[in-house]
Amino acid sequence: MDFGGVGGGGGGRGQVPRGHVLLLAADAAVRRGGVVLSPGENVAALAMVPPDVLLGCETPADMVVLEGVRDPNTVLARLRAAVAAAGPVFLYVSGRLTADRRGRRLFVALAGTTPGSVRYTSLPWEWLVGELRTRSGGVTTMVVDLVADKAAWPLVCDREALPDGAWAPGVEAYGVVRGPDAPTGGGGVSGYTRQRIDQLRRAPVRPSNVELHVLAAGSAGLEPGTRVVPSARELEMRRAPAPGHVRREPGPVAAGGVEGDPRARLHALALEGRHGEADALARAWERAVVERWGGTSPEAVRCGEIRADLARMAGDFASATRLWVEAGRARLEWQGAGAAEVRDAAAGALYCWTQVKDRAGALASGPDLVDLLRALPLPDPGHLRLAERRLEALRTPTPRRSDALNLPLNL
């Protein structure tokens, strides 16, 4: 379906140039019958956010939502209309990345794309970048939430094929690309996109694009190996806005000797592999928050979630599990079992627990995790049953042939 907005890209004399929001739901990423990424859900949720909030300004704007499109020329025509807008432009692309049979060109798969029809039914990546390069209007922001299949993943890992955050001159590019082994789930809005939306809804003043990206990527529970754009190097080169641009927790904006909100710095350090420095800074920030707001405050729990994700990125899955469980239990008390943040914390804990290979470590956090899962309406009840089986097997002195530490949990 093509839900087109109305109105031209420019304006008459004395009129404010109109902006443009283009949301593209490409082909879903599915593996063994399970949904890895549901772009239609992502776009439907993002379309509920007012265009001026997506653009980050009060400029009037048109919004176009593309879903179920099979013809790449239709997408190209809509893309050209967006690029021609005189005002700011926000482009969002979610779906599956693929490649041609020779593995030389990257494509955004559209509805109905098969391995044999990639060149005819998919949007070439160079078309997308090429159109953005022709843009001569105002600010342009591009956000992607993608899953690369096995054919596309080598190209995604090639920095030249998918450069960091600067895919076209004058374009701010943000987003995540998950690999072909990304876990399946129950569909719904993906973690990265959901976190972007939540941050936009919760903040009294809209965060900057850099902050929005860092907060979303840091809270989404991304699998190790996920390609995050911009990279740590680019984040290091960008400066966080001065305090006061968005709501700050009093105290830790100067924790560890870092001015401003340290979350961008934390994420950059972790991506660079400087996990010790990231953990030390996060602990200092958390101490300041606890002193100001208390150990059970929402602010302190949020710090715990950030530390959980830093532990995951460092490969300390036992600590990450414990921190996610603590956050989930705290949020369960305030927000109830149906809150997305509670489910996110439980999903983060469950994923990290499946990565704990030490029997004692898995046993230490397993009971609390299972208790948390039992309190929630899970999208897939099978996750609870598998977690219970794994915990029971861990408690058995002599496990049978299937190693208790390696029971499959396709999250």
N, C-alpha and C positions, 0 to 999 in steps of 0.2 A: 504494500500500500504506500501511496505517496501523499502525505498530508501536507499540502503546500500552503505557506503563509502568503499573505497578500501585501501589495505595496512594493514600490520600486526601491532601488538601492540609494538613490540620491534624493535631493530635495530642491525646491525652488529657492529663489532669492529670499534670504531672511529665515529660511527653514533650517533646522538642525539636521545634518546628514544622518540618515537612518543606518542603524547597525543591522547585522544579520546573524542568526543562529541556525546552523545546519547540524542536525543530529542524524547519523547514519547507523542503522542496525544492519550489519552485514550478515553473513551466514553464521549459524550457531556452530560452536565447537562441541562435538559429541564423540565419545569414545566408549566402545563396547556397550552401547545403549544408554550410557549415563551422560548427563549434560555437564560439560566442563565450563561453558560460558553461554549465557542466554542473552544475546545482544538486544533482543526485543524488550526484555524486562529492564535492562539498563536504560535504554532510550525512553521507555515509558516513564520511568522514575525521574529521569533527568528533565523530561518535558514538563514536569510539574513545577520545576523551579522557574521563577519569572526570568524572562530574557535579560532584563537589566542586571539581575544578580549574576547570571552566568557571564555576562560581559564585564561586570565590575564597574559599571557606570550607569547613569540615568538616561542614556541616549535611547530614544524610541527605536525599536527593532522588530524585524520580522523573524518568525521561527518556522523552519521547515523540518519535518520529520520524515525520513525515508526508512521504510521497513518492508521486507519481502521483495525488494527490487531484484529483477533478474537481468536487466540490460545495463551494462556498464556505461553506455552512452547517456542513459537517463541520469545516472549519478553524476557523470561529467557535466551535463547541462546544469544541474542544480549547483554543482561545485563552482562553475563559472559565474552563475548568478550571485553566489555568496561572495566570491572574490571581487566582484565588480562593485560591491556596496561601498559607499563613500565613508560610512562610519565604521566602528569596530566590528570585528567578525569573531565568532566563536564556532569552531568546528570540532565535532566529537565523532569518533569512529570506534565502533565496538564490533567484534566478531572474530573471524578466523583468518589468519594469514596463511597463504599457501605459496607454492612455486610451480613453475612450468616443469615439464617432464625432464628437462635437462638441468633443472636446479639453478638456472642462471638469473631468473627474474622473479621478483617478489610481487605478489598479488593479494588484494583484499577479496576473499571469496564472497560472492553474492549468493542469493538463494538459488538452490538447484545446481550449484557448481559441483562437478565431479572431477576426478584426476584427469580425465581425458578432455574435459571442456574448459580447463582453466583459462586458456588464452582467449576464449570467446565469451565466457560468462562471468569473468572476474574483472575487478578494477585494477589495472596495473599501478603499482606503487609510484612509478615515475610520472604517471598522469597526475596523481595527487600532489606530489612535490612540485611538478612542473607548473600546475595551476597556481599554487601558492606563491611561486616565484614571480608570477606576473602581477601580484597584488601591489597596488600603489596607493591604497587608501590608508585608513587609520590602523589602530592596533589589531593584530591578528593573534589569536590564541588557538592552539590545536591540542586536543586531549585525546589520547587513545587508551583503550582498554581491550587488549587483544590476546589471543592464544595462537601461537604458531604451531602448525602441524610438523610432522617429521621432515617433509620436503622443504619447508620454509625455515626451520630452526637454524641450520647452518648459515643462512643468509642473515638472519636476525643477529646472530653472534658476530657477524662481520661488521665492524664499526663503520666501514665505508658504505655498506648497503643500508644501514640504519643508524646514522650518526646521532650523537648525543645532543638532544634539545635544540638543534639548529638545523632543521630539515630544509629550511628555506630562509633567505635573508629577511629579517624583520618579523619572523614568526617565532612566538614563544611556544615551544612544544613540551608537553608533559605527558606522563602516562606510564603504563606497564605493559610488558609483553611476557606472558607466561609460556613455558615450554610445552612440548608435546606430551610430557608425562605429568602435567598438572592434574591434580585429583579431581574426580567427578563429584558432583553433589546433587542437591535436589532442585537445581535451577535457581530462579530468583535473581535479585540484583547482586552483582559481584562485589567482593569486598572493597576493592579500590574505588569503584564508582559510588557505592553506598557511603563510604567514608567521606568522599568529596561532598556529597549531598548533605550529610549530617553536619559537617563543618560549616557549610553555607547557612544551614538553618539555625545552628546553635549560636554562632558568633554575633554579638550585637552590631559589630562593624565587620564588613566583609574582609576576610584575610587576603593578603596579597596572593598572587598566583603561585609564587614559590612556596609560601607557607602552606597554602592549600594542598599543594602536591606533597610536600614533606609529611604533613599530618595524615593525609590519606594513605600514602605508601607505608608510613610507619605503623598505622593502625589496622591495615587490611589483612595481616596474617599471611603475607606472601610467601610462597614456597621458595626454598633456597634455589638460586640459579635464575630467578625471575629477572628479566632485563628491566631495569628502572631508568627512566629518562626524565630529567637530566641525571647524569652520572655524578658520583661523589666529587670528581674533579670540578665539574661545572658548579656544583653547589658551593664548593669552597670559594669559588670566584665571585659568587653573588652575596650581597649583604642583606641580612634580614632588615626589615623596616624598623625605624626608630620606635622605642617603647611608646605606646599610646595609639599606634595605628590600629591594633586590635586589642581585645580584652586580655590582660595579663594577670597571672597569679602573682600577688604581691610577694616580694622577697627573692624568688629564684631568677628573676631576669638578670641578675648579676652573679648567679651561682658559678663557682669555679673560675671566676675572673672573666666570664664571657658576658658582654653587654648584649641586651636584647634577649628575645626568646631563644634558648639554646637548642630547640628541637632540630632545626636545619643542620646545626653543627653536629649534633648527636648522630643523625642519619648519615651525614657525610663521613664522619669518622668510622662508623660501622661498615659502610660500603668500601672504604679504603682498607679494611682489615685491622684498623687500630681499635680493637675491641676493648682493651684495657682502659684506654683514655675515654672511650665512650661511656663505659660503665662507671668510671670515677666521676665524670661530669654528671651523669644521670643520678648517681647517689647523692651528690652534693645538692643538686636541684631538688631532689625528693626530700632531703633533710630540711631545706628551707621551707618547702611547702608544708611539711608536717608541723614545723615550729609555728607557722602562721595559721594553718587551718585545722590541724589535727590529723592523726593517723588514719581515721576512718572517713575523712572528708572526700567528696568527689574529686577534688584536685589531687589529693594524695593517691587515690585509686588510679587516676589517669596517669600519674607518674609511674605507678606499678605496672600498668599496661605497656608503657613505653619501655621500661626496663625488661619486661617479658619479651618484647619483640627484639630488643638488642641482644638478649641472651640467645634467642633463636638464631639470629644472624651470626652469632659467635659460635654456634654449634653446641651451646650448653643447654640441651633440651630438658634436662632434669629441672634446672632453675626456671626455665621458661614455662614448663608445665606448672610448677608451684605458683609462680607469679600470676599466670593466667587464671588458675583455679581461684586464687585469693580475690582477684578482680571480679571474676564471675559471681562468686558468693556475695561479695559486697554489693554488686549491682543488682543481684537478685532481690536483696532486701529492699532496695530503694525503688527499683523500677518494675519488678515483677517478672514472671517467667516469659512473658511475650515480648519483652523488649529486644530489639535487634542487637544492642550492645551486649546483653547477657549471652545471647546465642553466639555472637562473635567471640567473646571470651571463652566460651565452652569449646567452640570449634578450634580456637588457637591452642587451648590446653590439650584437646584430644589429638590434634596433629602432632604436637611436640612430644606427647607421651608415647606415640607410636614410634618415635625416633630414638627413644631412650633404650639403649642396648644393654645397660647394666641392670641385672635383676634386682639388686637392692634398691637402686634408684627408682626403677619402675614400680616396685612395691611400695615405696615411701609415699608416692603421690597418687597411686592408683585408686585407693579407696575414696579419697576426697573427690577425685575426678568423677568416679562412677556415681557418687552421691549427687554431684552437681548435674550430671546428665539425666539422672532419674527425675530431677525436679523440673526439667524443661520439656516443652513440646518439640521434639527434634524433627527436622524435615525428613530424615530417614531413621526410623526406629531401629533399623539394623545396626546402626553405629553403637547404640547402647548395648545391644546383645553381644556384639563382637568385643566391646570393651569389657563386659562382664566375663566373657569366656577367657579373654587374655588375663584378667586379674585372677580368675580361678586357677588357670594353668600356672601362673607365676607362684601361686601359693602351694602348688603341688611339689613335693620334694624332688620327685623324679619325673619330669615331663616326658610325654611320649614323643614319637618321632617329630611331630610338628613343633618346632621350638616355640615356647610360649612367648618369647620376645619378638617373634616375627609373624604373629597372626596378621593376616591382611586386613587393613582398614582403609578402604577406598573413600577418602573424605571428599 
